[in-house]
């Protein structure tokens, strides 16, 4: 089995050392580089083309949000998982808008990071439940349109009832695996439903789908 190529960006030397040590114990992962500074990280990531970047938000020079923007412009296939000590709604919102596929706070353990990498590489999005709730509440407060009963009854994308249910669960921050458990579906079946949802909605990720559904007022949190 091909291993997932990981690049790590963290400005604190000891944290970076600890993270690299932990990740090196997971046989399905291959560490292909690391950086402690934003601009250098962008250059290395674009050159190395890892599958996924674990990225701190607070960096010297350009920050993690700007790194995400630059990487996504130059290497859009690279997945980015934000790993930071900050759980501020504004930073989460900006990171997701920039193209990040998920967000974990640094206090989570190694297995949670491992699971987050697996989720993103499986086509999912990672948001810790508390952060997910805050993020979507923040989004609704600054951008989403108020929902009306008439609007919520609409099905502008011709989603099936099952697809709508999957969409509602991912809006609450559930991972693909968790959606499968709740709906008694295999994980690959959830991914299939999500691919149909993305195609019908004209989006490429959980986040884009949920943001659009919130904007149109067709999901509740």
Buried (B, 14 or more C-beta within 10 A) or exposed (E): EEEBBBBBBBBBEEBBEEBBEBBEEBEEBBBBBBBBBBBBBBEBBBEBEBBBBBBBBBBEEBBBBBBBBBBBEBBEEBBBBBBBEBBBBEBBBBBBBBBBBBBBBBEEEBEBBBBBBBBBBBBBBBBBEEBBBBBBEBBBEEEBEEBEEEEEEEEEBEBEEBBBBBBBBBBBBBBBBBBBEBBEBEBEBBBBBBEBBBEBBEBEBBBBBBBBBBBBBBBEB
